[in-house]
Amino acid sequence: MTIAPSTQATAAPAGDRTSTARHFLMCRPEFFAVSYSINPWMDPAKGADAGTAVRQWEGLRQAYESLGHTVRLIDPIEGLPDMVFAANGALVVEGKVYGARFAHAERAAEGPAYLRWFAERGYETLEPSFTNEGEGDYLTLDEMILAGTGFRTDVAAHMEAQEFLGRPVVTLRLVDPRFYHLDTALFPLDGRNVAYYPDAFSAGSQRVLRRLFPDAVIAAAADAEVLGLNAVSDGRNVVVNAEATSLALELKRRGFEVLPVDLSELRKAGGGPKCCTLEIR
């Protein structure tokens, strides 16, 4: 059984935000394409342009580096067009790497590729027994890991991750297929608080979120529908899709610095800044 901590999370006061240098793994979208459909965002008939995707991805990488974060790269593999979405490749907590086992055959080879990258660099790794899609469905805070289920990740994987990582895992059920991963509907603002779109979650999971995060940033549908919640925060600076304008204003009101980026080409496959970013903790 997964367990939830009893303490409630509160946001830091505006003007008292502190950024923390992060270590990210990314994958250049050299082979990016929309050649199949495994989520509502993907339309092979419309396709996508790899050249534009690379330029937009480079802008995201440069945004991270301008903030002082370290970016490492995994080599893209031809035939794996979604490998650019590095967040799905693993979950890394305190140097331990819980691998991914993808729900769809089209992405199955990505899990071993990411796990091999970490193993070759001396990380302690675990090949998963259950379907899960890495940080797509696991978001790490100071005292807990929030874990999504409903579309891609098996609840049994939540328990497996908890046992391996030794950190409480809180299960949240997703109900809207547009928000097929947890990281499309919620992101940590810092180690204690989050922003999220309530309608992406079941009624019970909404109650859990309200109880855990009474001061959360609540996103409107218009911002969620441009994957505005697929964002990355270092505790002070938030890298967010440029179209999520109302969310950006609320984040600024809360004392965050906002860096808008254009990832419209990658959004054709259902991805945004966080999808492209695996944090190495």
ZIJO-V300823 format. One record per helix or strand of 3 or more residues. SS is the DSSP state (2 for helix, 1 for strand). FROM is the first residue (numbers start at 1). TO is the last residue. If there is no record, write none. Layout:
BEGIN
((SS FROM TO) (SS FROM TO))
END
This chain:
BEGIN
((1 23 26) (2 50 66) (1 70 73) (2 81 84) (2 86 89) (1 90 93) (1 96 99) (2 105 119) (1 124 126) (2 134 136) (1 138 140) (1 145 149) (2 155 165) (1 169 174) (2 182 184) (1 186 188) (1 194 196) (2 198 200) (2 203 212) (2 221 224) (1 237 241) (2 245 253) (1 257 261) (2 264 267))
END
